[in-house]
């Protein structure tokens, strides 16, 4: 799994809890770092913040889909009701702040094994 968020605390929270749930987790604080990770490592899910600094996670979804077909993309956002999210090609959207149950439940639904060796 790849967690892409410019907030180090969110990445840490996700990584620690998801590793406890059996996931292998890679982190990226910027889109360029996420690109490098996707090129170098097999991931079975991308957890992507909508706003990554000045960059848009929404623009990055198409790249993920092109380079990694079939890999689910889950958006993290504090703007769930935003019209910007209408028609977005995400497999799920998790509103910030979120509970660990919301996070792990959503990911388990998309990658039903409840954890991953690939990442």
N, C-alpha and C positions, 0 to 999 in steps of 0.2 A: 504494500500500500504506500501511496505517496500523499503526504499532507502538505499542502501549499497554502501558507498564510504568512503575512508579514509580521504578525504578532507572535513573538517568540513564546509567550506564555500559553497561547492557544496551541501552538505546535507541541510544546512540552506536555500540556494536559492531554492532548490527543495521543501522543506517542506513548507516554507512560501507561495510560489506561488501556490503549489498544494492544500494547505488548503484553500486558497482564491478561488480556483476552485471547492471546495466541497469535496476534498479527506480527509480521515483520514490517517495521515502519521506517520509511525514508522521509526526510523532512526537506522542505525548500522554503526559503523566505522571500523568494523572488521568482518571476516567470523564467528568467534565463537559467537559474539554478534548477528549476523544475524540468526544463527542456533537457538539460544535461543528465539529470537523474533518469528520465524516461528513456534516453538513448543508451544509458549504461546498465540499467537494471530492469528486470521483469517485474511489473506491478500488476495486481489484479483489481485495483480500485484507486481512484484519485479523489481525494477529499480536498476541495478547492474553495478558497475564499473568493467572494465576488470582487472585493477591492483589495488589491495587493499593492500597497503604496499608491503610486500614480497609475499603475497598470490595472487592466481589467481581466479578472478571471473569466468573464463571459467570452472575451475574445480568444482566450486560450482553449476553450472547450473544443473548438473545431480542430485545433492542432492535435489535441489528445485523441479525438475521434479518428483523425486521419492516420496518425502514427501507431495508435493502439486500438484498432477496431475491436469492439466487444467489451472493452474495459469500462465499467460503470464510472460515472462522474457524479459526485455528490457535492452540491454547493453549500457553503456555509455563508449565512448572510444575516445582517441586522436589519435588512430591508425587505422582509418577506412580502409585504403588500405593495411593493414598488412595481409600477407598470413596466419597468426595465426588465423584470423577470418573466413577463408574459411571453410564452413561446420559446423559452430558453431550452436548449437541448441537453437538459440534465436528467439523470435518472432519479434523483431525489433532491430536495432542498431542506436543509436543517436550519432553523432560525436560531440566531444567537440572542441571548444566552441559551444554551441547550443543556439538557441533563445527560449524564453518561448513558442512561437507559435509552434515550432518544438516539444517541450516536450509535451505540452498539446494536440496537434493534434495527436501525436503518441499514447498517452495513451487513448485518447477518441476513437480512432479507435479500440484499443484492448479491452477496457472495455467501450462499447458504452454509458453508462449512464452518462458520463462526470463528475463523482464524485463517491464517495463510502462511505457508512456507515461502511462497514466492515473494510476497510483499505487497 
